[in-house]
Amino acid sequence: MFAGEPQYIATDSEGHTRIIPLNGEPKTELDRGQIMSMVQEAAGASIAEMRVIDQYDAYYLDRLREKPLPVIYATPQDALESLEAWERGREGATKPIPIPHFPPLGRVS
């Protein structure tokens, strides 16, 4: 189910995945913009940053290239504020653990 519409996810013997809606043509990925809009709507103003990562980086690193790309990376505002407080050396501030995407949104493609 995506955006209220039932979908099938099919993977062939070579590992290629397709999303098959009950009405419509199969597609290789869900609409990124729609996913990001849904996350923004659910989180409200608590998202400091949201973007699509289509290359491995410092937060989403996979030396074996087995983690799926692309992914949607979202940083909650409170994690950003906590990191800034830690960097300023505020007493009692703790360094947050970077989380590349919350909650894991799964494979986009």
N, C-alpha and C positions, 0 to 999 in steps of 0.2 A: 504494500500500500504506500503510495507516495502522493501527497497533496490530495488525499481523499479518493484517489483512483487506484483500483487494483492493478498490480503489475506482476508479471512472472520474471524471474531472473534465470536465464539459461546459460550454461557453460558447455561448450563442445569439448571434444577429446583433446584438442590442442590448447585448451585453456582460454579461448576467446569467450568473453561474456557479452550477452545482449540482454537488454531490458525490453520485455514484451508487454505492452499495455493490452488490456482486453479490447480496446478500441483504438486503432492507430497502428502505425508502422513501428517495427522494432528499432531500437536506438542503442548506441554504444555507451551513452552516459545520461544521467539525469541532468536536468537544467541547473547549471551552477548558480546562475543568478537567482533562480527560484529557491534553491537550498539556502543561499546566503540571506535572502530576504526572510525566510522562515526562521533562521537562527537569530537574525536581528530582531524580528518581531517577538520571538520568545524571550530573548534576553533583555530587550529594551535598551536603555542607555548604558547597560553594564558592559558592552563590548567596546574595548579601546581600539582594537585593530582586527580586521578580517580580510583575508586574501587567499587566493588560490596558489598553492605551491606545486609547480610542475617539474621541479628539479630538486634533488636531495640537497639539504642545507644543514647548518649546524644543529638545528632542532630536529629535523627529520632526516637523519643520516642512516644509510643502509649500505654497508660495504659490499654486500652480496646482491644488491639490487632486487630484493624479494618483496620489499614493502611496496604497496600499490601507490602509484602516482596517477593523476594529481590528487591532492587532498586539500581540504579547506582548513586554513589555520585561523583560529580565533583566539584573541588574548582578552581575558576579562579585565575590566577597568580596575578592580580591586587588586589583582595580581600586579598590574603595572604600578599602581600607587605603592604597594608593599615593596616592590623592587626599588622604586625611586627613594623611598624612606630608608631602605637598607643601604643604598648607595650614598645617601647623605650622612649616614652614620647615626641616625636617630636611635636613641636608647630604647631597647626592647624590640626594635624592628628585626625581623628575620628575613633572610634571603629566600624568596619563594622558589619552588622547583618549577622550571619552565615546562609547560605542558603544550605540546605542539598543536593540538586541536582538542577542544572539549565540547561536548562529549565526542568521542570518536564518531565521526560521521560516515565512516566507511569509505569505500571506494567510489569515486565519482565517475570513473570511466569503466 
